Amino acid sequence: MQNFDILHPGVWFGPELGVQENICLNSTSEPGELRIICEHLKRGDFSFRSRLQELIFSCEGAAVRKQAIRLYCYTARHQDVAFLCSLLEEFDNDDVLTVVVAAPDTLSPEVIPYLFAVLGEYDEVPISQDILSSINRLFPWGYVGGEADLIELSGKFSGFAKQLVAGAYYYDGALTHPGSLCKILIEITAKSRHSKEKFPLANVPTLLSVWSGEKCPVFYGQDVDDRCVQDVLGYVSRIASLQWEAGKKYFYGHIVE
């Protein structure tokens, strides 16, 4: 899979390379360096997070930096979230937006206070709605666009934070577990097939693909036919056969640690 485009990865970061394919990789370019880091992370070698941090700060290519930030969020632990704060302080609006949109993929409640802090700085520009949407992904509070009462929202989050399980990861207000996402995947796939509408979800296929290391057979904007429904059922069956712990974070089948 040498032809996989790391700068346009779609719903995941590509299949894990074999030993011989891995040998052929080189880091003479920024995309090449990102690819090497990504392959090590896929194998569960999370010591490469530090190398990823260096690439994020040093790279000159905006496309590389964007995908590096995404990859970092998917592989970051709670204690690594502070690095995102340093990015918010250093980067321009475009890169700040990348961090804001990718931040919920950390699955860490630790990121929400940082998003609140950024919201205070960008309350009069369009990015504020992206920040509120990102907060809503981790801590759902019914946001549908527009402005928000930050004092009221802060109070709601404080109540949510008191109920958190220490050290656990969260998505959509609940402990992370692919089972809940698989249920949503089946329901929405069936609904799309019945209504003959395109598949409407983006986050669920991506999270399942990144957590498991197997690409989800349905993605945002795809037409859903009977074959697609069967592919989804088979995919969910394979996901269910793997070992998962509620509240843990996974990257390509490995517990992020």
Backbone torsions as a table, in degrees:
resi	resn	phi	psi	omega
1	MET	NA	39.3	179.0
2	GLN	-63.0	-22.1	-176.4
3	ASN	-85.2	2.8	178.5
4	PHE	-65.6	131.4	-177.0
5	ASP	-92.6	103.1	-177.2
6	ILE	-66.1	-20.0	-179.5
7	LEU	-87.0	-12.1	176.0
8	HIS	-137.1	66.1	-169.1
9	PRO	-78.3	-12.6	-177.5
10	GLY	73.0	-135.5	-172.6
11	VAL	-81.5	-3.7	-178.8
12	TRP	-151.3	-158.8	179.3
13	PHE	-119.3	27.4	175.6
14	GLY	83.7	164.8	178.3
15	PRO	-69.8	153.9	177.8
16	GLU	-69.8	133.2	-178.2
17	LEU	-75.8	152.3	172.5
18	GLY	-76.6	172.8	-176.8
19	VAL	-59.3	-47.4	-177.5
20	GLN	-65.8	-39.6	178.1
21	GLU	-63.8	-38.1	-178.7
22	ASN	-64.9	-36.3	-179.0
23	ILE	-62.6	-32.3	-176.3
24	CYS	-75.4	-12.6	-180.0
25	LEU	-72.0	149.4	175.6
26	ASN	-141.4	157.6	-175.6
27	SER	-109.6	31.7	-179.0
28	THR	-76.9	-7.5	177.1
29	SER	-132.8	162.9	178.4
30	GLU	-62.9	-43.8	175.7
31	PRO	-61.5	-36.4	178.2
32	GLY	-64.8	-41.5	177.4
33	GLU	-62.9	-43.1	178.2
34	LEU	-62.0	-40.4	-179.3
35	ARG	-63.6	-42.9	179.6
36	ILE	-63.1	-47.2	178.5
37	ILE	-58.6	-45.1	-178.4
38	CYS	-60.6	-42.3	-178.9
39	GLU	-65.0	-38.3	177.0
40	HIS	-65.7	-40.6	178.5
41	LEU	-65.2	-37.5	177.5
42	LYS	-60.8	-31.3	179.6
43	ARG	-85.0	1.8	177.7
44	GLY	89.6	12.0	177.8
45	ASP	-90.4	85.7	-174.5
46	PHE	-81.9	2.2	172.9
47	SER	-65.7	-17.6	-179.6
48	PHE	-76.6	-1.4	174.0
49	ARG	-59.2	-38.6	-178.7
50	SER	-65.0	-37.4	177.1
51	ARG	-68.1	-34.1	176.8
52	LEU	-66.9	-39.2	176.6
53	GLN	-60.2	-43.8	179.7
54	GLU	-61.7	-40.7	-179.9
55	LEU	-65.3	-41.1	-179.6
56	ILE	-59.4	-41.4	-178.1
57	PHE	-78.2	-30.7	-171.6
58	SER	-97.1	-21.9	-171.9
59	CYS	-69.2	148.3	-179.6
60	GLU	-98.6	-22.3	-178.0
61	GLY	-82.4	124.6	-178.4
62	ALA	-63.8	-37.4	-179.0
63	ALA	-66.9	-39.0	177.6
64	VAL	-65.5	-45.5	-179.0
65	ARG	-61.6	-39.8	179.8
66	LYS	-61.3	-47.9	-179.1
67	GLN	-71.5	-31.3	177.1
68	ALA	-65.7	-39.8	177.1
69	ILE	-64.6	-44.0	177.5
70	ARG	-58.4	-47.7	-179.4
71	LEU	-61.5	-40.4	179.2
72	TYR	-61.3	-43.9	-178.6
73	CYS	-63.2	-37.8	179.8
74	TYR	-70.9	-20.3	-176.1
75	THR	-115.9	5.6	-177.8
76	ALA	-80.9	141.3	170.8
77	ARG	-88.7	174.7	178.4
78	HIS	-55.2	-44.4	-175.9
79	GLN	-71.7	-11.8	178.8
80	ASP	-89.1	-7.4	-177.3
81	VAL	-64.1	-30.9	-179.3
82	ALA	-57.8	-30.3	177.9
83	PHE	-60.3	-36.1	178.3
84	LEU	-63.1	-35.4	178.1
85	CYS	-62.0	-40.7	178.7
86	SER	-65.0	-32.7	177.0
87	LEU	-66.2	-41.7	-179.4
88	LEU	-61.6	-31.1	-179.0
89	GLU	-79.7	-25.8	-172.9
90	GLU	-97.1	-30.3	-167.3
91	PHE	-90.5	164.7	175.7
92	ASP	-83.5	-177.7	-173.4
93	ASN	-60.3	-39.6	-178.7
94	ASP	-62.8	-45.0	-179.8
95	ASP	-72.6	-33.9	175.3
96	VAL	-61.3	-41.0	178.5
97	LEU	-62.6	-39.9	177.2
98	THR	-60.0	-45.3	178.8
99	VAL	-62.7	-44.6	-178.4
100	VAL	-60.3	-46.9	-177.8
101	VAL	-68.5	-35.9	-177.9
102	ALA	-84.7	-18.0	-174.5
103	ALA	-53.1	-41.3	180.0
104	PRO	-61.4	-21.1	-179.8
105	ASP	-72.8	-9.2	170.4
106	THR	-67.7	-24.3	-177.9
107	LEU	62.1	17.1	-176.0
108	SER	-107.9	124.8	174.5
109	PRO	-60.0	-18.5	-179.7
110	GLU	-61.5	-22.4	-175.8
111	VAL	-78.6	-21.3	-173.4
112	ILE	-65.0	-43.7	176.5
113	PRO	-57.9	-35.5	177.4
114	TYR	-66.0	-39.5	178.2
115	LEU	-65.3	-38.3	175.5
116	PHE	-60.6	-41.5	-179.0
117	ALA	-63.8	-42.3	178.5
118	VAL	-66.4	-36.3	179.8
119	LEU	-59.3	-35.5	178.5
120	GLY	-66.3	-25.4	-179.6
121	GLU	-89.0	-24.8	-174.2
122	TYR	-117.9	31.6	-173.9
123	ASP	-71.3	-10.0	-178.4
124	GLU	-115.8	14.7	178.7
125	VAL	-125.8	161.1	-176.0
126	PRO	-56.6	-25.6	-177.9
127	ILE	-60.3	-22.5	-179.0
128	SER	-59.3	-36.1	179.3
129	GLN	-70.2	-34.1	175.3
130	ASP	-66.3	-37.6	177.8
131	ILE	-63.8	-46.5	179.6
132	LEU	-63.0	-38.0	177.8
133	SER	-65.3	-38.3	179.0
134	SER	-67.4	-41.5	175.5
135	ILE	-59.8	-40.7	-178.0
136	ASN	-65.5	-27.9	179.0
137	ARG	-68.1	-39.7	179.3
138	LEU	-85.0	-41.4	-176.1
139	PHE	-125.5	85.2	-174.5
140	PRO	-66.2	126.0	-180.0
141	TRP	-134.5	18.2	174.3
142	GLY	83.8	24.5	-178.5
143	TYR	-71.6	129.2	179.9
144	VAL	-127.0	15.8	179.4
145	GLY	115.0	164.8	179.0
146	GLY	87.4	-165.0	-179.1
147	GLU	-84.7	169.3	-179.9
148	ALA	-143.3	152.1	174.8
149	ASP	-80.9	104.9	-173.3
150	LEU	-66.9	-32.8	178.3
151	ILE	-65.7	-44.8	178.5
152	GLU	-64.9	-42.7	-180.0
153	LEU	-63.8	-40.9	178.2
154	SER	-61.6	-39.2	178.0
155	GLY	-64.8	-40.3	178.3
156	LYS	-63.9	-42.4	-179.7
157	PHE	-66.6	-36.2	177.9
158	SER	-59.9	-40.6	177.1
159	GLY	-65.5	-40.6	177.7
160	PHE	-64.2	-42.4	-176.9
161	ALA	-63.0	-32.0	-179.7
162	LYS	-67.0	-20.5	-177.6
163	GLN	-97.3	0.3	-176.0
164	LEU	-69.4	145.0	172.3
165	VAL	-84.0	126.3	-176.5
166	ALA	-57.5	130.5	176.2
167	GLY	80.4	-3.6	-176.5
168	ALA	-86.9	158.0	176.6
169	TYR	-105.2	149.6	-172.5
170	TYR	-132.6	150.7	170.7
171	TYR	-145.9	132.0	-180.0
172	ASP	56.2	36.6	175.2
173	GLY	80.2	3.6	-177.4
174	ALA	-130.1	160.4	175.8
175	LEU	-57.0	137.4	-179.5
176	THR	-64.1	137.3	172.6
177	HIS	-169.0	131.7	-177.9
178	PRO	-64.8	-19.6	-179.0
179	GLY	-57.5	-44.2	-179.0
180	SER	-67.2	-36.3	178.9
181	LEU	-72.4	-34.9	177.1
182	CYS	-63.6	-38.5	177.9
183	LYS	-62.3	-45.0	177.9
184	ILE	-62.4	-42.3	-178.8
185	LEU	-58.8	-46.2	180.0
186	ILE	-64.8	-46.2	-177.1
187	GLU	-62.1	-45.8	-177.1
188	ILE	-72.8	-34.2	176.0
189	THR	-62.7	-46.3	179.3
190	ALA	-63.3	-40.8	179.7
191	LYS	-64.8	-42.0	179.6
192	SER	-65.2	-37.8	178.0
193	ARG	-65.6	-43.0	-177.4
194	HIS	-67.1	-40.9	-176.9
195	SER	-88.2	-7.4	-178.2
196	LYS	59.9	35.6	176.6
197	GLU	-105.6	158.3	178.9
198	LYS	-70.1	151.2	-179.4
199	PHE	-62.9	126.1	-169.3
200	PRO	-96.1	-4.5	-172.8
201	LEU	-101.9	143.4	176.6
202	ALA	-113.6	-43.4	-173.0
203	ASN	-69.9	-41.2	-176.0
204	VAL	-62.2	-50.8	177.9
205	PRO	-60.0	-37.4	-179.3
206	THR	-67.2	-47.7	-179.5
207	LEU	-61.3	-44.9	179.7
208	LEU	-63.3	-38.9	179.4
209	SER	-65.5	-45.5	-177.5
210	VAL	-71.5	-39.7	179.2
211	TRP	-64.6	-43.5	-172.6
212	SER	-90.7	-28.3	-173.6
213	GLY	84.7	7.3	175.1
214	GLU	-119.0	127.1	-175.9
215	LYS	-66.3	131.2	177.8
216	CYS	-66.8	136.3	-176.0
217	PRO	-76.8	-5.6	178.2
218	VAL	-130.3	144.9	-176.3
219	PHE	-144.5	171.3	-176.0
220	TYR	-56.4	132.0	175.9
221	GLY	83.4	0.9	-177.6
222	GLN	-82.1	143.9	171.3
223	ASP	-73.3	138.6	-176.6
224	VAL	-110.3	118.5	176.0
225	ASP	-118.0	-175.0	-177.9
226	ASP	-62.3	-38.0	178.7
227	ARG	-62.8	-40.7	179.0
228	CYS	-62.9	-41.8	178.7
229	VAL	-60.4	-44.3	179.3
230	GLN	-65.3	-39.0	177.6
231	ASP	-62.6	-40.5	179.4
232	VAL	-65.8	-42.6	179.0
233	LEU	-62.3	-41.5	177.2
234	GLY	-65.7	-40.0	178.7
235	TYR	-61.8	-47.7	-179.9
236	VAL	-62.4	-37.9	178.4
237	SER	-62.3	-40.9	178.8
238	ARG	-68.8	-40.7	177.5
239	ILE	-60.8	-43.1	-177.7
240	ALA	-66.3	-23.5	-178.3
241	SER	-77.9	-11.2	-179.6
242	LEU	-88.0	163.5	-179.9
243	GLN	-89.2	125.3	179.9
244	TRP	-133.4	145.8	175.1
245	GLU	-118.0	131.9	178.9
246	ALA	-62.5	136.9	178.0
247	GLY	85.6	-2.2	176.8
248	LYS	-93.6	159.5	178.2
249	LYS	-113.4	135.3	-175.7
250	TYR	-124.4	150.0	171.8
251	PHE	-139.3	113.5	-178.0
252	TYR	52.8	43.6	175.4
253	GLY	84.1	-4.5	-179.3
254	HIS	-103.2	137.4	174.0
255	ILE	-68.1	126.5	179.6
256	VAL	-71.1	121.2	-179.8
257	GLU	-150.0	NA	NA
